[in-house]
Amino acid sequence: MSNWIFIDTQPSTRLRRKILRETAAAAIEAASRQHNVSIEQIVGRRRTRPTCRARWEAMAIMRAAGMSLPEIGAALNRHHTTVMHALDTYAYSFKGAQPMERV
């Protein structure tokens, strides 16, 4: 009989969801302040250039924080393929940048 105790080091599903919500909210808020666009516009359907740029930046921040494409899409009411395209467009908007690495 073994005396080993196994400890699960992965956060629980509830805790992970809470962390993702907080990360997404912080990213959206930072992009909102940076681009002078409301949070409702970033999460909403508007497609004006300032709104899209703010949304792209929020997506890039979330991706850099380790969120998956479906998680980012869920936070912004978008499909994960829309997030992929937005991240590529955001990276391409900087001259010489490569598209974001897909994990």
N, C-alpha and C positions, 0 to 999 in steps of 0.2 A: 504494500500500500504506500502510495506516494504522499509526501507532505507538501507538495507544490501547490501554490496558490496562483491562479492565473488572473491577472488584472487586465481588463480591456482598456487599452489606451486610446481607442477611438472615441470621439465624442458621440453622445447619444443622438439619435435622429432629431429629437426635439431641440437639443442644444445646437446642432449643426444648422437647422433651419433658422434659429434665432440669430446665430452669427451671420448667416447669409443675408438675412433681412437687414441687419445693422450695417453690414458692409455695403449693401446695395444702396441703402438710404444715405449713407455718408458719401458715396461716390456721386449719386445724383445731386445731392446738396452742394458738393464741391463744384461740379460742372455748372450747376445753376448759378452759383455766385460768380464763377469765373466768366461766364458768357452773358450775364444779366438776362437770363431766361428763367421763367418760373418752372417750378418742379412739375406742375400740371402740364405744361407744354412739353417737357422732356418725356414724360410718361404717356402723353396724349398722342393724337394722330397728326398733329401739325407737321408740315414738311418744309417749312421755310429754312433757308440756309443757316441762320443763326441757331435755330432749334436743332437741326440735324447735327451741326458741329458740336453742340453741347451734348447731345445724345451719344454721338460717337465717342466723345471724351469720357463720358460716364461709363460706357461699355469698356473702353480701354483700361480705365481704372479698376473696374470690377474684374476684368480678365487678369490684370497684373496681380490682383489680390488672390488669385487662384480659383475664381468661380468658373464653372463649366459654361459652355455656350447655352445649354438649355436653362441653366439657373439664371444667367444674365437675361435671356429672353423672357423668362417668367417675371423677373423683376421689372421689366420695361414693357410688358404686354406685346412682345414680338416673338416671332418664330426663330429658332436657333440659326437657321440659314440666313435670316436677315441680319443677325448678329455677326455671322461670319463675313458677310459682304461689307457690313459697316466697319468692321475692324480692318479689313483689307483696304477699304477706301481711306480710312483714317491714317493707316500706315503709309499709303501711297501719297497722301497729301503733303507729306514731308519728303522733299526731294532726296532721292537715293535710298529711301527706306525700303526694307523688304516687308512683304506682308507678314502679319503677326503669325507666330509659329502655332500650328494646330496641334493640340495635344490629344 
